[in-house]
Amino acid sequence: MLCKDKTYPCFPRVRYVNIMVYASIVSLMSRHVGTTVRIPIPDVDRARGSPRNLLAVIISYEDDMNKLYTEYGVLKHKYTRAQISPCKEKFLELDEAIKKIKDREIILREAAGHGIAGHQGFNRCN
C-alpha cells in the first residue's frame, strides 16, 4: 500500500517495520558473561528420554562467538547469539563454573549423554 505520491510506503507500514527491527535487535542482543543460556540438542545427538535443551553459562565472548560451560565441562565449539536462548533465572553461576572448569573440553553430544537417559550409544554383549 503506497501513499498518494507512490514513492514512499504509508506510515503504518514504516511503524510496523520499526517494531519488527526493534524486536529482532532485542531478541538477538549480545549476551553478557555469566548469563545462563539454553542450547537446543539436535534429535540425532539425544536419546528418547533425554531433555531437548542443555543449560550452560557464558564464560567468554569474542568475535561474536560465545564460549559456554555446562555442569559437565566446557563445550568445545563456540556458539553465536542466534544459536542460544537466554534464561530468565540463573541456574548455573559463573563463580562455580570458573572453580570447576576442567582442562578437558567436551562436545555437545557428550554433554547431552550425561543427562537423565544417558547417551544414544550402541552396547555390545561379549
N, C-alpha and C positions, 0 to 999 in steps of 0.2 A: 504494500500500500504506500503510494508516494503522495507527497503533498502537492499543492496546486502547481508549483513550478517544475515538478517531476525530476528534480535533481537530488534532493535530499529526502531521506525517509522521514516519516512523521514522528513526532516526539514520543508517543508511547513505545514505538519500536526501539528508539535510541535508549529510552529509560530501561526497557527490558534487557537490552544488550549490556548496559552498565551493571545491572543487577546480576546478570549471569557471570560477567567478568569478575565482579567482586566476590561472588560465591566461589568461583574456582580459585581465586587467589587465597581466600581464607582456608579452603579445604586443602590446598597444596602448600600451605605456608611451611617454611622450614621449621623443623623440629629442633628443640633445644637439647643439649646434652643432659641426660638424666630423665628424659621423658620415657614413660612406658608405652610401648607400641605393640600392635598385633601384626603378625606376619601370616598370611594365608599359606597353608600347606597344600601343595598340589595333590590331587587324588592318587597319583602314581606313587607318591612318597609316604602315604599313610595307610595304616591298616583300617579294617572296617570300623572298629570301635574307637579309633583314635580321634582326638579333637581336630577340628578343622583349622584352628589357628594356634600359633605359638606366641607366647608372650616374651618380649625382650625389652631391654633398656638400651638407649643410645649411649655409647661410651665415647665416640668421637665423630666428628663431622668434617669432611674435607672434600673439596671439588664436587659439591652437590651429592655426595655419597655418604651414607651413614654406616658406621661400624657398630654392630649390635652384639650384646651379650645376653645369653639366656641363662637359666639356672643350671644348665649342663655344660656351659663353656662359651667361648667366643665364636661367633659364626665366621666362617672363612670368607664368604663373599660379602661385598658391600651392597647396600640397597638404596635406591632412590626414594624420594619422598612420595612418589606415586605408588610404590610397592608396599608401603607400610601405612597403617592406620593408627592414629594416636588413641590412647585410652584416657578416660576421664580420671580414673583413680590410678594411684601409683601402687602397682602390685609388686614391682621389683625396685629396690632402692639402689642408687648409684654407688653409695658408700659401700654397701655389701658387695656389689658387683666388683668394685675395684679390689676389695680384700680377697675375693675368691677367684680372681682372674687366673686362669691356668695358662701355661705356655702352649698347650695343645689347642689348635683350632679345629672346630668340627663343622661339618656341612649341615645343611637344613635337614637332610634325610636322617642323619644320626641323631640330631636333636629331637626330631619327631618320633624316633624309635624309642626314646626314653620315656614316652608318655604312658598313659594308662594301659593301653592294649599291647604295647611292645611294637616291634618293627614287623615289616611285612616280609621277613626273610624266609628262606627255604630250609627246613630242618631235615636231616637225613638220619635214618637209623642204621647203625653199623652192625 
